[in-house]
Amino acid sequence: MIDTRLDGQNVLVTGGSGNVGAAISRAFAAQGACVAIHYLAQDLPAATNAEWAHITPAAEEGDKLARELGDGSFAVSADLSEPEAASRLVRDVAARVGAINVLVNNAAHCETPDTIDTLTHASLNRHYQVNAIAPALLTAEAVRLHRGDDPLCIINITTDAARAFPGQTGYGTSKGALEALTRSTALDLAARGIRVNAVAPGPVQTGWIDEDLLAQVEEIVPMGRVGEPEDIADAVVYLASHQARWVTGQVLQVAGGHAL
């Protein structure tokens, strides 16, 4: 039996109320942690022809999950595309629970079309603001509020195709930036005992893979199946656990062998 030593820890999961985020929130709660479940309250902008692919469920989903988890877990709203939102979110959570022990930067923005031919300043800015800039600011604020005696680790959720993501220029390159942030902050913070790692999921069934696409995806995953949100959640909990106490600066690919 593994003792993760997460009982009583305070965890902030951005994008924590749906799909992979909800699985991560549940996994921490199962270890006895108090989970702050971040969600995006307002609707995404309508002034674009792009199809928004990743949408964090609204308030009722966050509140419903918080009630399910219990043990002090709660939902909190922030639009991470706004410049001051990341720092404010960390301060609001810390004001409610005290020290944040685990920060999971899971919230993501993805839209299509996202090819080099359709690239615009606005779409690139939206991807980088949520996928790279917000995690950096969330990490910076968590570090500022960190007290030396309290454990703190940061886990970033990237993608197994961050090194080369054809057809998704803004999304893929912003996730590549998040992996670079993982390594640089891990080195900056190691001497303070703060660990920074990342989980890079492969194709995960969160409702976007229909039956026809499922067969195609399964063919390109060496282990022969798509991932489930719980596959990612288990890896995140491991990186936050006592068992990973000497692990930092790593990108753990959780993808069934896909995109090696």
MIFI-973187 format. One record per residue (C-alpha): x, y, z; residue in three letters; chain. Coordinates in steps of 0.25 Angstrom, whole numbers. Layout:
<sites>
<site><c1>X</c1><c2>Y</c2><c3>Z</c3><roke>ALA</roke><rolo>A</rolo></site>
...
</sites>
This chain:
<sites>
<site><c1>0</c1><c2>0</c2><c3>0</c3><roke>MET</roke><rolo>A</rolo></site>
<site><c1>6</c1><c2>13</c2><c3>-4</c3><roke>ILE</roke><rolo>A</rolo></site>
<site><c1>4</c1><c2>25</c2><c3>5</c3><roke>ASP</roke><rolo>A</rolo></site>
<site><c1>4</c1><c2>37</c2><c3>-4</c3><roke>THR</roke><rolo>A</rolo></site>
<site><c1>4</c1><c2>47</c2><c3>9</c3><roke>ARG</roke><rolo>A</rolo></site>
<site><c1>-7</c1><c2>56</c2><c3>2</c3><roke>LEU</roke><rolo>A</rolo></site>
<site><c1>-17</c1><c2>55</c2><c3>13</c3><roke>ASP</roke><rolo>A</rolo></site>
<site><c1>-20</c1><c2>69</c2><c3>18</c3><roke>GLY</roke><rolo>A</rolo></site>
<site><c1>-13</c1><c2>75</c2><c3>6</c3><roke>GLN</roke><rolo>A</rolo></site>
<site><c1>-19</c1><c2>87</c2><c3>-1</c3><roke>ASN</roke><rolo>A</rolo></site>
<site><c1>-19</c1><c2>85</c2><c3>-16</c3><roke>VAL</roke><rolo>A</rolo></site>
<site><c1>-23</c1><c2>95</c2><c3>-27</c3><roke>LEU</roke><rolo>A</rolo></site>
<site><c1>-27</c1><c2>89</c2><c3>-40</c3><roke>VAL</roke><rolo>A</rolo></site>
<site><c1>-30</c1><c2>99</c2><c3>-52</c3><roke>THR</roke><rolo>A</rolo></site>
<site><c1>-40</c1><c2>94</c2><c3>-61</c3><roke>GLY</roke><rolo>A</rolo></site>
<site><c1>-44</c1><c2>84</c2><c3>-50</c3><roke>GLY</roke><rolo>A</rolo></site>
<site><c1>-59</c1><c2>82</c2><c3>-52</c3><roke>SER</roke><rolo>A</rolo></site>
<site><c1>-60</c1><c2>74</c2><c3>-65</c3><roke>GLY</roke><rolo>A</rolo></site>
<site><c1>-53</c1><c2>62</c2><c3>-72</c3><roke>ASN</roke><rolo>A</rolo></site>
<site><c1>-39</c1><c2>61</c2><c3>-69</c3><roke>VAL</roke><rolo>A</rolo></site>
<site><c1>-39</c1><c2>72</c2><c3>-58</c3><roke>GLY</roke><rolo>A</rolo></site>
<site><c1>-51</c1><c2>65</c2><c3>-51</c3><roke>ALA</roke><rolo>A</rolo></site>
<site><c1>-43</c1><c2>52</c2><c3>-51</c3><roke>ALA</roke><rolo>A</rolo></site>
<site><c1>-31</c1><c2>59</c2><c3>-45</c3><roke>ILE</roke><rolo>A</rolo></site>
<site><c1>-40</c1><c2>66</c2><c3>-35</c3><roke>SER</roke><rolo>A</rolo></site>
<site><c1>-46</c1><c2>53</c2><c3>-31</c3><roke>ARG</roke><rolo>A</rolo></site>
<site><c1>-33</c1><c2>46</c2><c3>-30</c3><roke>ALA</roke><rolo>A</rolo></site>
<site><c1>-28</c1><c2>56</c2><c3>-20</c3><roke>PHE</roke><rolo>A</rolo></site>
<site><c1>-40</c1><c2>56</c2><c3>-12</c3><roke>ALA</roke><rolo>A</rolo></site>
<site><c1>-39</c1><c2>41</c2><c3>-11</c3><roke>ALA</roke><rolo>A</rolo></site>
<site><c1>-26</c1><c2>43</c2><c3>-4</c3><roke>GLN</roke><rolo>A</rolo></site>
<site><c1>-32</c1><c2>52</c2><c3>6</c3><roke>GLY</roke><rolo>A</rolo></site>
<site><c1>-28</c1><c2>65</c2><c3>0</c3><roke>ALA</roke><rolo>A</rolo></site>
<site><c1>-36</c1><c2>78</c2><c3>0</c3><roke>CYS</roke><rolo>A</rolo></site>
<site><c1>-38</c1><c2>82</c2><c3>-15</c3><roke>VAL</roke><rolo>A</rolo></site>
<site><c1>-41</c1><c2>96</c2><c3>-20</c3><roke>ALA</roke><rolo>A</rolo></site>
<site><c1>-48</c1><c2>93</c2><c3>-33</c3><roke>ILE</roke><rolo>A</rolo></site>
<site><c1>-45</c1><c2>104</c2><c3>-43</c3><roke>HIS</roke><rolo>A</rolo></site>
<site><c1>-55</c1><c2>107</c2><c3>-55</c3><roke>TYR</roke><rolo>A</rolo></site>
<site><c1>-58</c1><c2>117</c2><c3>-65</c3><roke>LEU</roke><rolo>A</rolo></site>
<site><c1>-72</c1><c2>123</c2><c3>-62</c3><roke>ALA</roke><rolo>A</rolo></site>
<site><c1>-75</c1><c2>132</c2><c3>-74</c3><roke>GLN</roke><rolo>A</rolo></site>
<site><c1>-77</c1><c2>127</c2><c3>-89</c3><roke>ASP</roke><rolo>A</rolo></site>
<site><c1>-66</c1><c2>128</c2><c3>-98</c3><roke>LEU</roke><rolo>A</rolo></site>
<site><c1>-65</c1><c2>140</c2><c3>-108</c3><roke>PRO</roke><rolo>A</rolo></site>
<site><c1>-75</c1><c2>139</c2><c3>-120</c3><roke>ALA</roke><rolo>A</rolo></site>
<site><c1>-68</c1><c2>149</c2><c3>-129</c3><roke>ALA</roke><rolo>A</rolo></site>
<site><c1>-60</c1><c2>138</c2><c3>-136</c3><roke>THR</roke><rolo>A</rolo></site>
<site><c1>-62</c1><c2>128</c2><c3>-147</c3><roke>ASN</roke><rolo>A</rolo></site>
<site><c1>-54</c1><c2>118</c2><c3>-139</c3><roke>ALA</roke><rolo>A</rolo></site>
<site><c1>-59</c1><c2>105</c2><c3>-133</c3><roke>GLU</roke><rolo>A</rolo></site>
<site><c1>-56</c1><c2>105</c2><c3>-118</c3><roke>TRP</roke><rolo>A</rolo></site>
<site><c1>-51</c1><c2>91</c2><c3>-115</c3><roke>ALA</roke><rolo>A</rolo></site>
<site><c1>-49</c1><c2>91</c2><c3>-100</c3><roke>HIS</roke><rolo>A</rolo></site>
<site><c1>-59</c1><c2>98</c2><c3>-91</c3><roke>ILE</roke><rolo>A</rolo></site>
<site><c1>-58</c1><c2>97</c2><c3>-76</c3><roke>THR</roke><rolo>A</rolo></site>
<site><c1>-72</c1><c2>94</c2><c3>-71</c3><roke>PRO</roke><rolo>A</rolo></site>
<site><c1>-79</c1><c2>106</c2><c3>-64</c3><roke>ALA</roke><rolo>A</rolo></site>
<site><c1>-83</c1><c2>108</c2><c3>-49</c3><roke>ALA</roke><rolo>A</rolo></site>
<site><c1>-93</c1><c2>98</c2><c3>-47</c3><roke>GLU</roke><rolo>A</rolo></site>
<site><c1>-83</c1><c2>87</c2><c3>-51</c3><roke>GLU</roke><rolo>A</rolo></site>
<site><c1>-72</c1><c2>92</c2><c3>-42</c3><roke>GLY</roke><rolo>A</rolo></site>
<site><c1>-82</c1><c2>93</c2><c3>-30</c3><roke>ASP</roke><rolo>A</rolo></site>
<site><c1>-87</c1><c2>79</c2><c3>-33</c3><roke>LYS</roke><rolo>A</rolo></site>
<site><c1>-74</c1><c2>73</c2><c3>-33</c3><roke>LEU</roke><rolo>A</rolo></site>
<site><c1>-70</c1><c2>81</c2><c3>-20</c3><roke>ALA</roke><rolo>A</rolo></site>
<site><c1>-82</c1><c2>75</c2><c3>-13</c3><roke>ARG</roke><rolo>A</rolo></site>
<site><c1>-78</c1><c2>61</c2><c3>-18</c3><roke>GLU</roke><rolo>A</rolo></site>
<site><c1>-64</c1><c2>62</c2><c3>-12</c3><roke>LEU</roke><rolo>A</rolo></site>
<site><c1>-67</c1><c2>68</c2><c3>1</c3><roke>GLY</roke><rolo>A</rolo></site>
<site><c1>-56</c1><c2>70</c2><c3>12</c3><roke>ASP</roke><rolo>A</rolo></site>
<site><c1>-56</c1><c2>85</c2><c3>9</c3><roke>GLY</roke><rolo>A</rolo></site>
<site><c1>-54</c1><c2>84</c2><c3>-6</c3><roke>SER</roke><rolo>A</rolo></site>
<site><c1>-60</c1><c2>96</c2><c3>-13</c3><roke>PHE</roke><rolo>A</rolo></site>
<site><c1>-62</c1><c2>102</c2><c3>-27</c3><roke>ALA</roke><rolo>A</rolo></site>
<site><c1>-56</c1><c2>116</c2><c3>-31</c3><roke>VAL</roke><rolo>A</rolo></site>
<site><c1>-57</c1><c2>123</c2><c3>-44</c3><roke>SER</roke><rolo>A</rolo></site>
<site><c1>-46</c1><c2>131</c2><c3>-52</c3><roke>ALA</roke><rolo>A</rolo></site>
<site><c1>-45</c1><c2>134</c2><c3>-67</c3><roke>ASP</roke><rolo>A</rolo></site>
<site><c1>-30</c1><c2>131</c2><c3>-69</c3><roke>LEU</roke><rolo>A</rolo></site>
<site><c1>-29</c1><c2>139</c2><c3>-82</c3><roke>SER</roke><rolo>A</rolo></site>
<site><c1>-30</c1><c2>152</c2><c3>-73</c3><roke>GLU</roke><rolo>A</rolo></site>
<site><c1>-16</c1><c2>157</c2><c3>-69</c3><roke>PRO</roke><rolo>A</rolo></site>
<site><c1>-19</c1><c2>158</c2><c3>-54</c3><roke>GLU</roke><rolo>A</rolo></site>
<site><c1>-28</c1><c2>146</c2><c3>-53</c3><roke>ALA</roke><rolo>A</rolo></site>
<site><c1>-17</c1><c2>136</c2><c3>-50</c3><roke>ALA</roke><rolo>A</rolo></site>
<site><c1>-11</c1><c2>143</c2><c3>-38</c3><roke>SER</roke><rolo>A</rolo></site>
<site><c1>-24</c1><c2>147</c2><c3>-33</c3><roke>ARG</roke><rolo>A</rolo></site>
<site><c1>-29</c1><c2>132</c2><c3>-33</c3><roke>LEU</roke><rolo>A</rolo></site>
<site><c1>-17</c1><c2>127</c2><c3>-25</c3><roke>VAL</roke><rolo>A</rolo></site>
<site><c1>-19</c1><c2>138</c2><c3>-15</c3><roke>ARG</roke><rolo>A</rolo></site>
<site><c1>-34</c1><c2>135</c2><c3>-14</c3><roke>ASP</roke><rolo>A</rolo></site>
<site><c1>-31</c1><c2>121</c2><c3>-11</c3><roke>VAL</roke><rolo>A</rolo></site>
<site><c1>-20</c1><c2>123</c2><c3>-2</c3><roke>ALA</roke><rolo>A</rolo></site>
<site><c1>-29</c1><c2>133</c2><c3>6</c3><roke>ALA</roke><rolo>A</rolo></site>
<site><c1>-39</c1><c2>122</c2><c3>8</c3><roke>ARG</roke><rolo>A</rolo></site>
<site><c1>-30</c1><c2>110</c2><c3>11</c3><roke>VAL</roke><rolo>A</rolo></site>
<site><c1>-17</c1><c2>115</c2><c3>15</c3><roke>GLY</roke><rolo>A</rolo></site>
<site><c1>-5</c1><c2>109</c2><c3>8</c3><roke>ALA</roke><rolo>A</rolo></site>
<site><c1>-6</c1><c2>103</c2><c3>-6</c3><roke>ILE</roke><rolo>A</rolo></site>
<site><c1>2</c1><c2>90</c2><c3>-6</c3><roke>ASN</roke><rolo>A</rolo></site>
<site><c1>-1</c1><c2>85</c2><c3>-20</c3><roke>VAL</roke><rolo>A</rolo></site>
<site><c1>-4</c1><c2>93</c2><c3>-32</c3><roke>LEU</roke><rolo>A</rolo></site>
<site><c1>-9</c1><c2>86</c2><c3>-45</c3><roke>VAL</roke><rolo>A</rolo></site>
<site><c1>-9</c1><c2>95</c2><c3>-57</c3><roke>ASN</roke><rolo>A</rolo></site>
<site><c1>-19</c1><c2>87</c2><c3>-65</c3><roke>ASN</roke><rolo>A</rolo></site>
<site><c1>-28</c1><c2>98</c2><c3>-71</c3><roke>ALA</roke><rolo>A</rolo></site>
<site><c1>-26</c1><c2>99</c2><c3>-86</c3><roke>ALA</roke><rolo>A</rolo></site>
<site><c1>-30</c1><c2>106</c2><c3>-99</c3><roke>HIS</roke><rolo>A</rolo></site>
<site><c1>-32</c1><c2>99</c2><c3>-112</c3><roke>CYS</roke><rolo>A</rolo></site>
<site><c1>-39</c1><c2>104</c2><c3>-124</c3><roke>GLU</roke><rolo>A</rolo></site>
<site><c1>-40</c1><c2>100</c2><c3>-139</c3><roke>THR</roke><rolo>A</rolo></site>
<site><c1>-36</c1><c2>103</c2><c3>-150</c3><roke>PRO</roke><rolo>A</rolo></site>
<site><c1>-22</c1><c2>105</c2><c3>-144</c3><roke>ASP</roke><rolo>A</rolo></site>
<site><c1>-13</c1><c2>103</c2><c3>-156</c3><roke>THR</roke><rolo>A</rolo></site>
<site><c1>-2</c1><c2>111</c2><c3>-161</c3><roke>ILE</roke><rolo>A</rolo></site>
<site><c1>-11</c1><c2>116</c2><c3>-172</c3><roke>ASP</roke><rolo>A</rolo></site>
<site><c1>-22</c1><c2>121</c2><c3>-163</c3><roke>THR</roke><rolo>A</rolo></site>
<site><c1>-13</c1><c2>126</c2><c3>-152</c3><roke>LEU</roke><rolo>A</rolo></site>
<site><c1>-16</c1><c2>140</c2><c3>-146</c3><roke>THR</roke><rolo>A</rolo></site>
<site><c1>-11</c1><c2>148</c2><c3>-135</c3><roke>HIS</roke><rolo>A</rolo></site>
<site><c1>-23</c1><c2>147</c2><c3>-127</c3><roke>ALA</roke><rolo>A</rolo></site>
<site><c1>-24</c1><c2>132</c2><c3>-128</c3><roke>SER</roke><rolo>A</rolo></site>
<site><c1>-9</c1><c2>131</c2><c3>-124</c3><roke>LEU</roke><rolo>A</rolo></site>
<site><c1>-11</c1><c2>140</c2><c3>-113</c3><roke>ASN</roke><rolo>A</rolo></site>
<site><c1>-23</c1><c2>132</c2><c3>-108</c3><roke>ARG</roke><rolo>A</rolo></site>
<site><c1>-15</c1><c2>119</c2><c3>-108</c3><roke>HIS</roke><rolo>A</rolo></site>
<site><c1>-3</c1><c2>125</c2><c3>-101</c3><roke>TYR</roke><rolo>A</rolo></site>
<site><c1>-10</c1><c2>133</c2><c3>-91</c3><roke>GLN</roke><rolo>A</rolo></site>
<site><c1>-17</c1><c2>121</c2><c3>-85</c3><roke>VAL</roke><rolo>A</rolo></site>
<site><c1>-8</c1><c2>110</c2><c3>-88</c3><roke>ASN</roke><rolo>A</rolo></site>
<site><c1>6</c1><c2>116</c2><c3>-85</c3><roke>ALA</roke><rolo>A</rolo></site>
<site><c1>5</c1><c2>130</c2><c3>-79</c3><roke>ILE</roke><rolo>A</rolo></site>
<site><c1>-6</c1><c2>127</c2><c3>-68</c3><roke>ALA</roke><rolo>A</rolo></site>
<site><c1>2</c1><c2>114</c2><c3>-63</c3><roke>PRO</roke><rolo>A</rolo></site>
<site><c1>14</c1><c2>123</c2><c3>-62</c3><roke>ALA</roke><rolo>A</rolo></site>
<site><c1>7</c1><c2>134</c2><c3>-54</c3><roke>LEU</roke><rolo>A</rolo></site>
<site><c1>-1</c1><c2>123</c2><c3>-45</c3><roke>LEU</roke><rolo>A</rolo></site>
<site><c1>13</c1><c2>117</c2><c3>-42</c3><roke>THR</roke><rolo>A</rolo></site>
<site><c1>19</c1><c2>130</c2><c3>-39</c3><roke>ALA</roke><rolo>A</rolo></site>
<site><c1>8</c1><c2>134</c2><c3>-29</c3><roke>GLU</roke><rolo>A</rolo></site>
<site><c1>8</c1><c2>121</c2><c3>-22</c3><roke>ALA</roke><rolo>A</rolo></site>
<site><c1>23</c1><c2>122</c2><c3>-20</c3><roke>VAL</roke><rolo>A</rolo></site>
<site><c1>21</c1><c2>136</c2><c3>-15</c3><roke>ARG</roke><rolo>A</rolo></site>
<site><c1>11</c1><c2>131</c2><c3>-5</c3><roke>LEU</roke><rolo>A</rolo></site>
<site><c1>19</c1><c2>119</c2><c3>-1</c3><roke>HIS</roke><rolo>A</rolo></site>
<site><c1>24</c1><c2>117</c2><c3>13</c3><roke>ARG</roke><rolo>A</rolo></site>
<site><c1>37</c1><c2>109</c2><c3>15</c3><roke>GLY</roke><rolo>A</rolo></site>
<site><c1>31</c1><c2>99</c2><c3>24</c3><roke>ASP</roke><rolo>A</rolo></site>
<site><c1>19</c1><c2>95</c2><c3>15</c3><roke>ASP</roke><rolo>A</rolo></site>
<site><c1>21</c1><c2>86</c2><c3>3</c3><roke>PRO</roke><rolo>A</rolo></site>
<site><c1>18</c1><c2>91</c2><c3>-11</c3><roke>LEU</roke><rolo>A</rolo></site>
<site><c1>19</c1><c2>84</c2><c3>-24</c3><roke>CYS</roke><rolo>A</rolo></site>
<site><c1>14</c1><c2>89</c2><c3>-38</c3><roke>ILE</roke><rolo>A</rolo></site>
<site><c1>9</c1><c2>79</c2><c3>-49</c3><roke>ILE</roke><rolo>A</rolo></site>
<site><c1>6</c1><c2>84</c2><c3>-63</c3><roke>ASN</roke><rolo>A</rolo></site>
<site><c1>-3</c1><c2>77</c2><c3>-72</c3><roke>ILE</roke><rolo>A</rolo></site>
<site><c1>3</c1><c2>77</c2><c3>-86</c3><roke>THR</roke><rolo>A</rolo></site>
<site><c1>1</c1><c2>68</c2><c3>-98</c3><roke>THR</roke><rolo>A</rolo></site>
<site><c1>9</c1><c2>56</c2><c3>-103</c3><roke>ASP</roke><rolo>A</rolo></site>
<site><c1>10</c1><c2>63</c2><c3>-117</c3><roke>ALA</roke><rolo>A</rolo></site>
<site><c1>16</c1><c2>76</c2><c3>-112</c3><roke>ALA</roke><rolo>A</rolo></site>
<site><c1>29</c1><c2>74</c2><c3>-119</c3><roke>ARG</roke><rolo>A</rolo></site>
<site><c1>22</c1><c2>74</c2><c3>-132</c3><roke>ALA</roke><rolo>A</rolo></site>
<site><c1>7</c1><c2>76</c2><c3>-134</c3><roke>PHE</roke><rolo>A</rolo></site>
<site><c1>3</c1><c2>77</c2><c3>-149</c3><roke>PRO</roke><rolo>A</rolo></site>
<site><c1>-10</c1><c2>84</c2><c3>-151</c3><roke>GLY</roke><rolo>A</rolo></site>
<site><c1>-10</c1><c2>91</c2><c3>-138</c3><roke>GLN</roke><rolo>A</rolo></site>
<site><c1>0</c1><c2>102</c2><c3>-138</c3><roke>THR</roke><rolo>A</rolo></site>
<site><c1>-5</c1><c2>110</c2><c3>-126</c3><roke>GLY</roke><rolo>A</rolo></site>
<site><c1>-9</c1><c2>99</c2><c3>-117</c3><roke>TYR</roke><rolo>A</rolo></site>
<site><c1>3</c1><c2>90</c2><c3>-120</c3><roke>GLY</roke><rolo>A</rolo></site>
<site><c1>14</c1><c2>101</c2><c3>-119</c3><roke>THR</roke><rolo>A</rolo></site>
<site><c1>7</c1><c2>107</c2><c3>-106</c3><roke>SER</roke><rolo>A</rolo></site>
<site><c1>8</c1><c2>93</c2><c3>-100</c3><roke>LYS</roke><rolo>A</rolo></site>
<site><c1>22</c1><c2>92</c2><c3>-104</c3><roke>GLY</roke><rolo>A</rolo></site>
<site><c1>25</c1><c2>105</c2><c3>-97</c3><roke>ALA</roke><rolo>A</rolo></site>
<site><c1>18</c1><c2>99</c2><c3>-84</c3><roke>LEU</roke><rolo>A</rolo></site>
<site><c1>28</c1><c2>88</c2><c3>-85</c3><roke>GLU</roke><rolo>A</rolo></site>
<site><c1>40</c1><c2>98</c2><c3>-86</c3><roke>ALA</roke><rolo>A</rolo></site>
<site><c1>34</c1><c2>105</c2><c3>-74</c3><roke>LEU</roke><rolo>A</rolo></site>
<site><c1>33</c1><c2>92</c2><c3>-66</c3><roke>THR</roke><rolo>A</rolo></site>
<site><c1>48</c1><c2>90</c2><c3>-68</c3><roke>ARG</roke><rolo>A</rolo></site>
<site><c1>52</c1><c2>104</c2><c3>-65</c3><roke>SER</roke><rolo>A</rolo></site>
<site><c1>44</c1><c2>106</c2><c3>-53</c3><roke>THR</roke><rolo>A</rolo></site>
<site><c1>48</c1><c2>93</c2><c3>-47</c3><roke>ALA</roke><rolo>A</rolo></site>
<site><c1>63</c1><c2>97</c2><c3>-48</c3><roke>LEU</roke><rolo>A</rolo></site>
<site><c1>60</c1><c2>111</c2><c3>-42</c3><roke>ASP</roke><rolo>A</rolo></site>
<site><c1>52</c1><c2>105</c2><c3>-30</c3><roke>LEU</roke><rolo>A</rolo></site>
<site><c1>59</c1><c2>92</c2><c3>-27</c3><roke>ALA</roke><rolo>A</rolo></site>
<site><c1>68</c1><c2>98</c2><c3>-16</c3><roke>ALA</roke><rolo>A</rolo></site>
<site><c1>55</c1><c2>103</c2><c3>-9</c3><roke>ARG</roke><rolo>A</rolo></site>
<site><c1>49</c1><c2>89</c2><c3>-9</c3><roke>GLY</roke><rolo>A</rolo></site>
<site><c1>38</c1><c2>92</c2><c3>-19</c3><roke>ILE</roke><rolo>A</rolo></site>
<site><c1>36</c1><c2>82</c2><c3>-30</c3><roke>ARG</roke><rolo>A</rolo></site>
<site><c1>31</c1><c2>84</c2><c3>-44</c3><roke>VAL</roke><rolo>A</rolo></site>
<site><c1>27</c1><c2>73</c2><c3>-53</c3><roke>ASN</roke><rolo>A</rolo></site>
<site><c1>18</c1><c2>71</c2><c3>-65</c3><roke>ALA</roke><rolo>A</rolo></site>
<site><c1>8</c1><c2>60</c2><c3>-70</c3><roke>VAL</roke><rolo>A</rolo></site>
<site><c1>7</c1><c2>59</c2><c3>-85</c3><roke>ALA</roke><rolo>A</rolo></site>
<site><c1>-6</c1><c2>51</c2><c3>-89</c3><roke>PRO</roke><rolo>A</rolo></site>
<site><c1>-8</c1><c2>44</c2><c3>-102</c3><roke>GLY</roke><rolo>A</rolo></site>
<site><c1>-22</c1><c2>43</c2><c3>-108</c3><roke>PRO</roke><rolo>A</rolo></site>
<site><c1>-32</c1><c2>43</c2><c3>-97</c3><roke>VAL</roke><rolo>A</rolo></site>
<site><c1>-47</c1><c2>40</c2><c3>-98</c3><roke>GLN</roke><rolo>A</rolo></site>
<site><c1>-54</c1><c2>52</c2><c3>-93</c3><roke>THR</roke><rolo>A</rolo></site>
<site><c1>-65</c1><c2>52</c2><c3>-103</c3><roke>GLY</roke><rolo>A</rolo></site>
<site><c1>-58</c1><c2>57</c2><c3>-115</c3><roke>TRP</roke><rolo>A</rolo></site>
<site><c1>-55</c1><c2>43</c2><c3>-121</c3><roke>ILE</roke><rolo>A</rolo></site>
<site><c1>-66</c1><c2>37</c2><c3>-129</c3><roke>ASP</roke><rolo>A</rolo></site>
<site><c1>-67</c1><c2>23</c2><c3>-133</c3><roke>GLU</roke><rolo>A</rolo></site>
<site><c1>-61</c1><c2>25</c2><c3>-146</c3><roke>ASP</roke><rolo>A</rolo></site>
<site><c1>-49</c1><c2>33</c2><c3>-141</c3><roke>LEU</roke><rolo>A</rolo></site>
<site><c1>-48</c1><c2>23</c2><c3>-129</c3><roke>LEU</roke><rolo>A</rolo></site>
<site><c1>-44</c1><c2>12</c2><c3>-138</c3><roke>ALA</roke><rolo>A</rolo></site>
<site><c1>-33</c1><c2>21</c2><c3>-145</c3><roke>GLN</roke><rolo>A</rolo></site>
<site><c1>-27</c1><c2>25</c2><c3>-132</c3><roke>VAL</roke><rolo>A</rolo></site>
<site><c1>-26</c1><c2>11</c2><c3>-126</c3><roke>GLU</roke><rolo>A</rolo></site>
<site><c1>-18</c1><c2>7</c2><c3>-138</c3><roke>GLU</roke><rolo>A</rolo></site>
<site><c1>-7</c1><c2>18</c2><c3>-135</c3><roke>ILE</roke><rolo>A</rolo></site>
<site><c1>-6</c1><c2>15</c2><c3>-120</c3><roke>VAL</roke><rolo>A</rolo></site>
<site><c1>3</c1><c2>4</c2><c3>-118</c3><roke>PRO</roke><rolo>A</rolo></site>
<site><c1>-4</c1><c2>-1</c2><c3>-106</c3><roke>MET</roke><rolo>A</rolo></site>
<site><c1>-17</c1><c2>-2</c2><c3>-114</c3><roke>GLY</roke><rolo>A</rolo></site>
<site><c1>-27</c1><c2>7</c2><c3>-107</c3><roke>ARG</roke><rolo>A</rolo></site>
<site><c1>-29</c1><c2>22</c2><c3>-104</c3><roke>VAL</roke><rolo>A</rolo></site>
<site><c1>-27</c1><c2>28</c2><c3>-91</c3><roke>GLY</roke><rolo>A</rolo></site>
<site><c1>-37</c1><c2>30</c2><c3>-80</c3><roke>GLU</roke><rolo>A</rolo></site>
<site><c1>-37</c1><c2>42</c2><c3>-71</c3><roke>PRO</roke><rolo>A</rolo></site>
<site><c1>-34</c1><c2>34</c2><c3>-59</c3><roke>GLU</roke><rolo>A</rolo></site>
<site><c1>-21</c1><c2>29</c2><c3>-66</c3><roke>ASP</roke><rolo>A</rolo></site>
<site><c1>-16</c1><c2>44</c2><c3>-66</c3><roke>ILE</roke><rolo>A</rolo></site>
<site><c1>-21</c1><c2>46</c2><c3>-52</c3><roke>ALA</roke><rolo>A</rolo></site>
<site><c1>-13</c1><c2>34</c2><c3>-46</c3><roke>ASP</roke><rolo>A</rolo></site>
<site><c1>0</c1><c2>40</c2><c3>-52</c3><roke>ALA</roke><rolo>A</rolo></site>
<site><c1>-3</c1><c2>54</c2><c3>-46</c3><roke>VAL</roke><rolo>A</rolo></site>
<site><c1>-5</c1><c2>48</c2><c3>-32</c3><roke>VAL</roke><rolo>A</rolo></site>
<site><c1>8</c1><c2>40</c2><c3>-33</c3><roke>TYR</roke><rolo>A</rolo></site>
<site><c1>16</c1><c2>53</c2><c3>-37</c3><roke>LEU</roke><rolo>A</rolo></site>
<site><c1>9</c1><c2>60</c2><c3>-25</c3><roke>ALA</roke><rolo>A</rolo></site>
<site><c1>12</c1><c2>49</c2><c3>-15</c3><roke>SER</roke><rolo>A</rolo></site>
<site><c1>23</c1><c2>46</c2><c3>-6</c3><roke>HIS</roke><rolo>A</rolo></site>
<site><c1>27</c1><c2>35</c2><c3>-15</c3><roke>GLN</roke><rolo>A</rolo></site>
<site><c1>32</c1><c2>45</c2><c3>-25</c3><roke>ALA</roke><rolo>A</rolo></site>
<site><c1>39</c1><c2>54</c2><c3>-15</c3><roke>ARG</roke><rolo>A</rolo></site>
<site><c1>52</c1><c2>54</c2><c3>-23</c3><roke>TRP</roke><rolo>A</rolo></site>
<site><c1>46</c1><c2>55</c2><c3>-36</c3><roke>VAL</roke><rolo>A</rolo></site>
<site><c1>46</c1><c2>69</c2><c3>-43</c3><roke>THR</roke><rolo>A</rolo></site>
<site><c1>47</c1><c2>75</c2><c3>-57</c3><roke>GLY</roke><rolo>A</rolo></site>
<site><c1>41</c1><c2>63</c2><c3>-63</c3><roke>GLN</roke><rolo>A</rolo></site>
<site><c1>30</c1><c2>62</c2><c3>-74</c3><roke>VAL</roke><rolo>A</rolo></site>
<site><c1>23</c1><c2>48</c2><c3>-72</c3><roke>LEU</roke><rolo>A</rolo></site>
<site><c1>17</c1><c2>43</c2><c3>-84</c3><roke>GLN</roke><rolo>A</rolo></site>
<site><c1>4</c1><c2>36</c2><c3>-81</c3><roke>VAL</roke><rolo>A</rolo></site>
<site><c1>0</c1><c2>32</c2><c3>-95</c3><roke>ALA</roke><rolo>A</rolo></site>
<site><c1>0</c1><c2>17</c2><c3>-97</c3><roke>GLY</roke><rolo>A</rolo></site>
<site><c1>13</c1><c2>18</c2><c3>-105</c3><roke>GLY</roke><rolo>A</rolo></site>
<site><c1>7</c1><c2>28</c2><c3>-115</c3><roke>HIS</roke><rolo>A</rolo></site>
<site><c1>16</c1><c2>39</c2><c3>-120</c3><roke>ALA</roke><rolo>A</rolo></site>
<site><c1>29</c1><c2>34</c2><c3>-114</c3><roke>LEU</roke><rolo>A</rolo></site>
</sites>
